[in-house]
């Protein structure tokens, strides 16, 4: 099978590439490396990597012409600067439209869109079901949700995976790598009074494989463990890893206006449809990740919020 992955050099993308190459697929990747490293992908005869943006229509046409993919996994997204609304809109909306149109033109058999759970905004129910209204609050989530809407009105066989917080090796966004880096460097840590649903990358990949292999299934699905964990508990687990006990270096602040208190997703429909569920506990997965961080540098970390 020939597969095109947008954003294929990022955290999710590299794991997806590794999985697909291990199954002897031919893989094409496009990434602008804004939030990825140039050495994140191991060279492989079955892998072609193009550096560039999905907003470059001519480049995307050329890539699709050459790749003629059976499957497109759309992982590329702009989120690095939460104040740059124009860029988020250009990449997450227009870039998605370009990708979808090329997929239609080239007769792609399956299109998988990686969406954020932030599409739901402030939760009106716990857990959040697929019937919850879409009410994104940030530039990133608003533009990602608009992109998803274009996918859903296309005639493609598609699945949109609304993702909880996925973590694992090569993960450099969100609270886990940020806490690790700041504790290791003895820097001030800011914790916002929120909770999140965390899922190990291996559990995500097991679902992705099912979504690829079941083209008869279309629609949007929540991808989560179904367990809500306070962010302060995540800090506590990482501090324990370091035997770190400096409460004076920690500030716990209330929720900021553009964030949401909880993003506990209901994965029941996903479990029923794909016969899938998470198998790796947060304690086990986080322990494995922290050990990986110990042996690998954690440099710049990222967030879609206006905080550092």
Secondary structure, DSSP 8 states (H G I E B T S, - for coil): -EEEEETTTSHHHHHHHHHHHHTT-EEEEEE--SSS-TTSS---TTEEEEES-TT-HHHHHHHHHHH--SEEEE-----S-TT-HHHHHIIIIIIHHHHHHHHHHTT-SEEEEEEEGGGG-S-SSSSB-TTS-----SHHHHHHHHHHHHHHHSSS-EEEEEE-EEE-TT--BSHHHHHHHHHHTT--EEEES-EEEEEEHHHHHHHHHHHHH-TT--EEEEES-S-EEEHHHHHHHHHHHHT---GGGEEEE---TTS-S---B--HHHHHHHT----S-HHHHHHHHHHHHHTS-----B-SSS--
